[in-house]
Amino acid sequence: MKTRIYNAKILDINETSVDITDGEIQITDDKITYVGEGQEGTFDKEINAEGNLIMPGFKNAHTHSAMTLFRSFADDLPLKSWLYDKIFPLEANLTEDFVYWGSRLAILEYLTSGMTANFDMYMKNDANVKASVDSGFRTVLCGSINNFGGTVDDMEAEYKKYNKEYNPDLSDLISYKYGFHAEYTTGREILEGMAGLAAKYKAPVYTHNSETKNEVQECIGRYNMTPTTFLDSIGMFEYGGGGYHCVYMTDEDIRICKEKKVHIVTNPGSNTKLASGIADICKYMDNGINIAIGTDGPASNNCLDMFREMFLVTGFQKIKLEDASACDAIDVLKMATINGAKAMELFDCETLKAGSKADLIMIDLHSPNMQPLNNIAKNIVYSGSKSNVLMTMVNGKILYNKGEFFVGASTEEIYAKVNEAIKELAKKASL
């Protein structure tokens, strides 16, 4: 399948700059083959972008997709009560089928927000994989072992099952990274086992980290160390990894992240709703740490919207530092795209260039909120919204176009399934 997208503005984003040029993109099957002013060829499909913007898709670098089932079920609670009193009882009754349909619902929302990949930490990964493959969506799975479920052996088996290096028949839409839920939900023996797997496979490890003051204080009480320093002390980050949230980080924590190349994934929407706090993003950036953005799960956010997250990232830093120049929109746009790809190790999905995967989106520039075209890249962060996403392409296939989905199931079927699921879950949990 050869596709040509022409008459477009093309956003080229890399570590040092963001540039916009006029031209076209040519795609063969799942890969970009040409980006430039145009060249002749024969195509199966030609798309006139009508002067709109083509850019790399957003990477949702931390989420729990199937928790769409719990959206607005347990709102207005602090993190610990929300998790232990509401969410854990519901999750105890989850089935593969429920996770499948919850994940499919999340993917619809990802597509409308211009996301072309997610970093999904949840359970029952066979169902998650099936939902992603059936939808045509790219998912990086993250292990979620804790005291309530899973073993170190299970994590090793999943690593081999969901990475193409060990399972050649696996869809190239799927990959897997080691992870555990959090220090506060995971005993030392399990954590040391995960560090052992990191050493054995020379692999990064990802986890919720320092999300709340209480979490940090309790860890200090257990080990006389913060979560970051404790995990580093047992060798968890010898091959890198990532921390989700990272709201309360000491200078020593920051030093460790810089030295061990630990990515920080900020989740401002969730941190706002749960009153967790505001992370020192500018300080982390100043220390050379790679910052990515995630929505967190749709039960704690509750919106899977990268535009909202981007605005909150920059807005909170300006307020926190009392400096309107803090956290430039261009840096935030990088966090949502190329930085997220780095954190997820999707190195062939970072930019729009020949040889990269054809994971891209079209942004409507003919909308009032995107005019005038003084600075298109900053418009995306400061005035852009999900309504500006005209098209989302993953792996060379259009999955969303002008309000219509092409994901192998009707939206109404997905909506009916998730509504049935939460009613049954709530009944079983007596909630």
HELIX and SHEET records of a PDB file:
HELIX    1   1 SER A   65  PHE A   70  5                                   6    
HELIX    2   2 LEU A   79  SER A   81  1                                   3    
HELIX    3   3 TRP A   82  ILE A   87  3                                   6    
HELIX    4   4 PHE A   88  GLU A   91  1                                   4    
HELIX    5   5 GLU A   96  THR A  112  1                                  17    
HELIX    6   6 ASN A  125  SER A  135  1                                  11    
HELIX    7   7 VAL A  152  LYS A  161  1                                  10    
HELIX    8   8 GLU A  183  THR A  185  5                                   3    
HELIX    9   9 ARG A  188  TYR A  201  1                                  14    
HELIX   10  10 LYS A  213  TYR A  223  1                                  11    
HELIX   11  11 PRO A  227  SER A  233  1                                   7    
HELIX   12  12 ASP A  251  LYS A  260  1                                  10    
HELIX   13  13 PRO A  268  LYS A  273  1                                   6    
HELIX   14  14 ILE A  281  ASP A  286  1                                   6    
HELIX   15  15 MET A  306  LEU A  321  1                                  16    
HELIX   16  16 ALA A  329  LYS A  334  1                                   6    
HELIX   17  17 MET A  335  ASN A  339  3                                   5    
HELIX   18  18 GLY A  340  ALA A  343  1                                   4    
HELIX   19  19 PRO A  368  MET A  370  5                                   3    
HELIX   20  20 ILE A  376  TYR A  382  1                                   7    
HELIX   21  21 LYS A  386  ASN A  388  5                                   3    
HELIX   22  22 THR A  411  ALA A  429  1                                  19    
SHEET    1   A 4 LYS A  31  GLY A  36  0                                        
SHEET    2   A 4 VAL A  18  THR A  28 -1                                        
SHEET    3   A 4 LYS A   2  ILE A  13 -1                                        
SHEET    4   A 4 LYS A  45  ASN A  48  1                                        
SHEET    1   B 8 LYS A  31  GLY A  36  0                                        
SHEET    2   B 8 VAL A  18  THR A  28 -1                                        
SHEET    3   B 8 LYS A   2  ILE A  13 -1                                        
SHEET    4   B 8 LEU A  53  PRO A  56  1                                        
SHEET    5   B 8 LEU A 360  ILE A 363 -1                                        
SHEET    6   B 8 VAL A 389  VAL A 394 -1                                        
SHEET    7   B 8 LYS A 397  ASN A 401 -1                                        
SHEET    8   B 8 GLU A 404  PHE A 405 -1                                        
SHEET    1   C 8 PHE A  58  THR A  63  0                                        
SHEET    2   C 8 MET A 115  MET A 121  1                                        
SHEET    3   C 8 ARG A 138  CYS A 142  1                                        
SHEET    4   C 8 ILE A 174  ALA A 182  1                                        
SHEET    5   C 8 VAL A 205  ASN A 209  1                                        
SHEET    6   C 8 GLY A 241  HIS A 245  1                                        
SHEET    7   C 8 VAL A 262  THR A 266  1                                        
SHEET    8   C 8 ILE A 291  ILE A 293  1                                        
END                                                                             
